[in-house]
Amino acid sequence: MRQILMTVLLIMTVVLLYTQIAGGNGGTKEQITASGNRMAEQISRISP
């Protein structure tokens, strides 16, 4: 029973950390989106 409780707590901790790092303010998802937008703007400025 103790092992199950420790496993559940560990999984909850990992999920919480992931959601905060990836989805929080200034998180990875937001940074990737901003970087993609900057790249798209720079590519659109290239004149053939």
mmCIF file as gemmi writes it, N, C-alpha and C atoms, coordinates in Angstrom:
data_model
loop_
_atom_site.group_PDB
_atom_site.id
_atom_site.type_symbol
_atom_site.label_atom_id
_atom_site.label_alt_id
_atom_site.label_comp_id
_atom_site.label_asym_id
_atom_site.label_entity_id
_atom_site.label_seq_id
_atom_site.pdbx_PDB_ins_code
_atom_site.Cartn_x
_atom_site.Cartn_y
_atom_site.Cartn_z
_atom_site.occupancy
_atom_site.B_iso_or_equiv
_atom_site.pdbx_formal_charge
_atom_site.auth_seq_id
_atom_site.auth_asym_id
_atom_site.pdbx_PDB_model_num
ATOM 1 N N . MET Axp A 1 ? 0.834 -1.196 0 1 0 ? 1 A 1
ATOM 2 C CA . MET Axp A 1 ? 0 0 0 1 0 ? 1 A 1
ATOM 3 C C . MET Axp A 1 ? 0.879 1.261 0 1 0 ? 1 A 1
ATOM 4 N N . ARG Axp A 2 ? 1.948 1.199 0.759 1 0 ? 2 A 1
ATOM 5 C CA . ARG Axp A 2 ? 2.838 2.354 0.839 1 0 ? 2 A 1
ATOM 6 C C . ARG Axp A 2 ? 3.506 2.62 -0.511 1 0 ? 2 A 1
ATOM 7 N N . GLN Axp A 3 ? 3.892 1.543 -1.207 1 0 ? 3 A 1
ATOM 8 C CA . GLN Axp A 3 ? 4.519 1.701 -2.52 1 0 ? 3 A 1
ATOM 9 C C . GLN Axp A 3 ? 3.558 2.328 -3.517 1 0 ? 3 A 1
ATOM 10 N N . ILE Axp A 4 ? 2.308 1.929 -3.476 1 0 ? 4 A 1
ATOM 11 C CA . ILE Axp A 4 ? 1.311 2.495 -4.384 1 0 ? 4 A 1
ATOM 12 C C . ILE Axp A 4 ? 1.144 3.982 -4.118 1 0 ? 4 A 1
ATOM 13 N N . LEU Axp A 5 ? 1.07 4.366 -2.861 1 0 ? 5 A 1
ATOM 14 C CA . LEU Axp A 5 ? 0.933 5.775 -2.5 1 0 ? 5 A 1
ATOM 15 C C . LEU Axp A 5 ? 2.134 6.584 -2.98 1 0 ? 5 A 1
ATOM 16 N N . MET Axp A 6 ? 3.335 6.06 -2.776 1 0 ? 6 A 1
ATOM 17 C CA . MET Axp A 6 ? 4.544 6.763 -3.212 1 0 ? 6 A 1
ATOM 18 C C . MET Axp A 6 ? 4.573 6.889 -4.744 1 0 ? 6 A 1
ATOM 19 N N . THR Axp A 7 ? 4.144 5.846 -5.432 1 0 ? 7 A 1
ATOM 20 C CA . THR Axp A 7 ? 4.118 5.879 -6.891 1 0 ? 7 A 1
ATOM 21 C C . THR Axp A 7 ? 3.124 6.919 -7.388 1 0 ? 7 A 1
ATOM 22 N N . VAL Axp A 8 ? 1.958 6.966 -6.805 1 0 ? 8 A 1
ATOM 23 C CA . VAL Axp A 8 ? 0.935 7.943 -7.198 1 0 ? 8 A 1
ATOM 24 C C . VAL Axp A 8 ? 1.427 9.36 -6.929 1 0 ? 8 A 1
ATOM 25 N N . LEU Axp A 9 ? 2.044 9.59 -5.793 1 0 ? 9 A 1
ATOM 26 C CA . LEU Axp A 9 ? 2.57 10.925 -5.48 1 0 ? 9 A 1
ATOM 27 C C . LEU Axp A 9 ? 3.677 11.325 -6.444 1 0 ? 9 A 1
ATOM 28 N N . LEU Axp A 10 ? 4.532 10.388 -6.809 1 0 ? 10 A 1
ATOM 29 C CA . LEU Axp A 10 ? 5.608 10.683 -7.756 1 0 ? 10 A 1
ATOM 30 C C . LEU Axp A 10 ? 5.037 11.029 -9.127 1 0 ? 10 A 1
ATOM 31 N N . ILE Axp A 11 ? 4.056 10.267 -9.582 1 0 ? 11 A 1
ATOM 32 C CA . ILE Axp A 11 ? 3.427 10.542 -10.878 1 0 ? 11 A 1
ATOM 33 C C . ILE Axp A 11 ? 2.744 11.898 -10.865 1 0 ? 11 A 1
ATOM 34 N N . MET Axp A 12 ? 2.044 12.215 -9.779 1 0 ? 12 A 1
ATOM 35 C CA . MET Axp A 12 ? 1.383 13.519 -9.681 1 0 ? 12 A 1
ATOM 36 C C . MET Axp A 12 ? 2.399 14.651 -9.717 1 0 ? 12 A 1
ATOM 37 N N . THR Axp A 13 ? 3.524 14.467 -9.057 1 0 ? 13 A 1
ATOM 38 C CA . THR Axp A 13 ? 4.575 15.49 -9.043 1 0 ? 13 A 1
ATOM 39 C C . THR Axp A 13 ? 5.142 15.702 -10.441 1 0 ? 13 A 1
ATOM 40 N N . VAL Axp A 14 ? 5.403 14.621 -11.146 1 0 ? 14 A 1
ATOM 41 C CA . VAL Axp A 14 ? 5.952 14.729 -12.504 1 0 ? 14 A 1
ATOM 42 C C . VAL Axp A 14 ? 4.958 15.43 -13.424 1 0 ? 14 A 1
ATOM 43 N N . VAL Axp A 15 ? 3.687 15.077 -13.33 1 0 ? 15 A 1
ATOM 44 C CA . VAL Axp A 15 ? 2.67 15.71 -14.174 1 0 ? 15 A 1
ATOM 45 C C . VAL Axp A 15 ? 2.556 17.196 -13.854 1 0 ? 15 A 1
ATOM 46 N N . LEU Axp A 16 ? 2.564 17.539 -12.595 1 0 ? 16 A 1
ATOM 47 C CA . LEU Axp A 16 ? 2.486 18.944 -12.197 1 0 ? 16 A 1
ATOM 48 C C . LEU Axp A 16 ? 3.685 19.738 -12.709 1 0 ? 16 A 1
ATOM 49 N N . LEU Axp A 17 ? 4.878 19.181 -12.549 1 0 ? 17 A 1
ATOM 50 C CA . LEU Axp A 17 ? 6.074 19.863 -13.059 1 0 ? 17 A 1
ATOM 51 C C . LEU Axp A 17 ? 5.997 20.044 -14.579 1 0 ? 17 A 1
ATOM 52 N N . TYR Axp A 18 ? 5.566 19.002 -15.284 1 0 ? 18 A 1
ATOM 53 C CA . TYR Axp A 18 ? 5.468 19.094 -16.741 1 0 ? 18 A 1
ATOM 54 C C . TYR Axp A 18 ? 4.49 20.187 -17.166 1 0 ? 18 A 1
ATOM 55 N N . THR Axp A 19 ? 3.329 20.23 -16.541 1 0 ? 19 A 1
ATOM 56 C CA . THR Axp A 19 ? 2.344 21.237 -16.938 1 0 ? 19 A 1
ATOM 57 C C . THR Axp A 19 ? 2.833 22.648 -16.633 1 0 ? 19 A 1
ATOM 58 N N . GLN Axp A 20 ? 3.549 22.825 -15.548 1 0 ? 20 A 1
ATOM 59 C CA . GLN Axp A 20 ? 4.056 24.15 -15.214 1 0 ? 20 A 1
ATOM 60 C C . GLN Axp A 20 ? 5.184 24.572 -16.156 1 0 ? 20 A 1
ATOM 61 N N . ILE Axp A 21 ? 6.056 23.643 -16.504 1 0 ? 21 A 1
ATOM 62 C CA . ILE Axp A 21 ? 7.188 23.978 -17.371 1 0 ? 21 A 1
ATOM 63 C C . ILE Axp A 21 ? 6.723 24.174 -18.807 1 0 ? 21 A 1
ATOM 64 N N . ALA Axp A 22 ? 5.888 23.284 -19.293 1 0 ? 22 A 1
ATOM 65 C CA . ALA Axp A 22 ? 5.473 23.348 -20.701 1 0 ? 22 A 1
ATOM 66 C C . ALA Axp A 22 ? 4.363 24.36 -20.937 1 0 ? 22 A 1
ATOM 67 N N . GLY Axp A 23 ? 3.397 24.449 -20.033 1 0 ? 23 A 1
ATOM 68 C CA . GLY Axp A 23 ? 2.227 25.265 -20.313 1 0 ? 23 A 1
ATOM 69 C C . GLY Axp A 23 ? 2.103 26.534 -19.52 1 0 ? 23 A 1
ATOM 70 N N . GLY Axp A 24 ? 2.957 26.776 -18.557 1 0 ? 24 A 1
ATOM 71 C CA . GLY Axp A 24 ? 2.843 27.973 -17.724 1 0 ? 24 A 1
ATOM 72 C C . GLY Axp A 24 ? 3.224 29.237 -18.474 1 0 ? 24 A 1
ATOM 73 N N . ASN Axp A 25 ? 3.114 30.376 -17.805 1 0 ? 25 A 1
ATOM 74 C CA . ASN Axp A 25 ? 3.511 31.651 -18.404 1 0 ? 25 A 1
ATOM 75 C C . ASN Axp A 25 ? 4.986 31.591 -18.763 1 0 ? 25 A 1
ATOM 76 N N . GLY Axp A 26 ? 5.289 31.885 -20.006 1 0 ? 26 A 1
ATOM 77 C CA . GLY Axp A 26 ? 6.674 31.821 -20.465 1 0 ? 26 A 1
ATOM 78 C C . GLY Axp A 26 ? 7.168 30.403 -20.595 1 0 ? 26 A 1
ATOM 79 N N . GLY Axp A 27 ? 6.262 29.458 -20.659 1 0 ? 27 A 1
ATOM 80 C CA . GLY Axp A 27 ? 6.624 28.052 -20.753 1 0 ? 27 A 1
ATOM 81 C C . GLY Axp A 27 ? 7.151 27.69 -22.13 1 0 ? 27 A 1
ATOM 82 N N . THR Axp A 28 ? 7.534 26.441 -22.264 1 0 ? 28 A 1
ATOM 83 C CA . THR Axp A 28 ? 8.128 25.962 -23.501 1 0 ? 28 A 1
ATOM 84 C C . THR Axp A 28 ? 7.196 26.138 -24.689 1 0 ? 28 A 1
ATOM 85 N N . LYS Axp A 29 ? 5.927 25.825 -24.509 1 0 ? 29 A 1
ATOM 86 C CA . LYS Axp A 29 ? 4.97 25.944 -25.621 1 0 ? 29 A 1
ATOM 87 C C . LYS Axp A 29 ? 4.87 27.388 -26.096 1 0 ? 29 A 1
ATOM 88 N N . GLU Axp A 30 ? 4.814 28.319 -25.158 1 0 ? 30 A 1
ATOM 89 C CA . GLU Axp A 30 ? 4.725 29.739 -25.509 1 0 ? 30 A 1
ATOM 90 C C . GLU Axp A 30 ? 5.996 30.212 -26.215 1 0 ? 30 A 1
ATOM 91 N N . GLN Axp A 31 ? 7.147 29.751 -25.754 1 0 ? 31 A 1
ATOM 92 C CA . GLN Axp A 31 ? 8.409 30.154 -26.366 1 0 ? 31 A 1
ATOM 93 C C . GLN Axp A 31 ? 8.547 29.606 -27.779 1 0 ? 31 A 1
ATOM 94 N N . ILE Axp A 32 ? 8.098 28.373 -27.999 1 0 ? 32 A 1
ATOM 95 C CA . ILE Axp A 32 ? 8.165 27.791 -29.343 1 0 ? 32 A 1
ATOM 96 C C . ILE Axp A 32 ? 7.253 28.549 -30.293 1 0 ? 32 A 1
ATOM 97 N N . THR Axp A 33 ? 6.065 28.907 -29.825 1 0 ? 33 A 1
ATOM 98 C CA . THR Axp A 33 ? 5.132 29.669 -30.66 1 0 ? 33 A 1
ATOM 99 C C . THR Axp A 33 ? 5.722 31.024 -31.026 1 0 ? 33 A 1
ATOM 100 N N . ALA Axp A 34 ? 6.301 31.712 -30.058 1 0 ? 34 A 1
ATOM 101 C CA . ALA Axp A 34 ? 6.901 33.024 -30.32 1 0 ? 34 A 1
ATOM 102 C C . ALA Axp A 34 ? 8.068 32.901 -31.295 1 0 ? 34 A 1
ATOM 103 N N . SER Axp A 35 ? 8.872 31.869 -31.126 1 0 ? 35 A 1
ATOM 104 C CA . SER Axp A 35 ? 10.009 31.667 -32.018 1 0 ? 35 A 1
ATOM 105 C C . SER Axp A 35 ? 9.541 31.375 -33.441 1 0 ? 35 A 1
ATOM 106 N N . GLY Axp A 36 ? 8.506 30.567 -33.571 1 0 ? 36 A 1
ATOM 107 C CA . GLY Axp A 36 ? 7.955 30.276 -34.898 1 0 ? 36 A 1
ATOM 108 C C . GLY Axp A 36 ? 7.401 31.515 -35.563 1 0 ? 36 A 1
ATOM 109 N N . ASN Axp A 37 ? 6.748 32.365 -34.783 1 0 ? 37 A 1
ATOM 110 C CA . ASN Axp A 37 ? 6.214 33.623 -35.337 1 0 ? 37 A 1
ATOM 111 C C . ASN Axp A 37 ? 7.339 34.528 -35.821 1 0 ? 37 A 1
ATOM 112 N N . ARG Axp A 38 ? 8.421 34.619 -35.039 1 0 ? 38 A 1
ATOM 113 C CA . ARG Axp A 38 ? 9.564 35.447 -35.459 1 0 ? 38 A 1
ATOM 114 C C . ARG Axp A 38 ? 10.191 34.902 -36.744 1 0 ? 38 A 1
ATOM 115 N N . MET Axp A 39 ? 10.338 33.583 -36.825 1 0 ? 39 A 1
ATOM 116 C CA . MET Axp A 39 ? 10.912 32.991 -38.039 1 0 ? 39 A 1
ATOM 117 C C . MET Axp A 39 ? 10.022 33.256 -39.244 1 0 ? 39 A 1
ATOM 118 N N . ALA Axp A 40 ? 8.711 33.14 -39.071 1 0 ? 40 A 1
ATOM 119 C CA . ALA Axp A 40 ? 7.781 33.377 -40.179 1 0 ? 40 A 1
ATOM 120 C C . ALA Axp A 40 ? 7.864 34.824 -40.638 1 0 ? 40 A 1
ATOM 121 N N . GLU Axp A 41 ? 7.986 35.757 -39.713 1 0 ? 41 A 1
ATOM 122 C CA . GLU Axp A 41 ? 8.115 37.17 -40.084 1 0 ? 41 A 1
ATOM 123 C C . GLU Axp A 41 ? 9.407 37.42 -40.867 1 0 ? 41 A 1
ATOM 124 N N . GLN Axp A 42 ? 10.497 36.824 -40.402 1 0 ? 42 A 1
ATOM 125 C CA . GLN Axp A 42 ? 11.774 37.012 -41.093 1 0 ? 42 A 1
ATOM 126 C C . GLN Axp A 42 ? 11.755 36.392 -42.477 1 0 ? 42 A 1
ATOM 127 N N . ILE Axp A 43 ? 11.134 35.237 -42.608 1 0 ? 43 A 1
ATOM 128 C CA . ILE Axp A 43 ? 11.051 34.585 -43.925 1 0 ? 43 A 1
ATOM 129 C C . ILE Axp A 43 ? 10.193 35.42 -44.862 1 0 ? 43 A 1
ATOM 130 N N . SER Axp A 44 ? 9.12 35.996 -44.357 1 0 ? 44 A 1
ATOM 131 C CA . SER Axp A 44 ? 8.238 36.789 -45.219 1 0 ? 44 A 1
ATOM 132 C C . SER Axp A 44 ? 8.908 38.073 -45.681 1 0 ? 44 A 1
ATOM 133 N N . ARG Axp A 45 ? 9.924 38.548 -44.961 1 0 ? 45 A 1
ATOM 134 C CA . ARG Axp A 45 ? 10.64 39.766 -45.357 1 0 ? 45 A 1
ATOM 135 C C . ARG Axp A 45 ? 11.667 39.527 -46.448 1 0 ? 45 A 1
ATOM 136 N N . ILE Axp A 46 ? 12.003 38.27 -46.691 1 0 ? 46 A 1
ATOM 137 C CA . ILE Axp A 46 ? 12.997 37.973 -47.727 1 0 ? 46 A 1
ATOM 138 C C . ILE Axp A 46 ? 12.37 38.253 -49.092 1 0 ? 46 A 1
ATOM 139 N N . SER Axp A 47 ? 13.063 39.069 -49.837 1 0 ? 47 A 1
ATOM 140 C CA . SER Axp A 47 ? 12.54 39.376 -51.18 1 0 ? 47 A 1
ATOM 141 C C . SER Axp A 47 ? 13.354 38.589 -52.206 1 0 ? 47 A 1
ATOM 142 N N . PRO Axp A 48 ? 12.664 37.971 -53.134 1 0 ? 48 A 1
ATOM 143 C CA . PRO Axp A 48 ? 13.376 37.147 -54.133 1 0 ? 48 A 1
ATOM 144 C C . PRO Axp A 48 ? 14.131 37.974 -55.15 1 0 ? 48 A 1
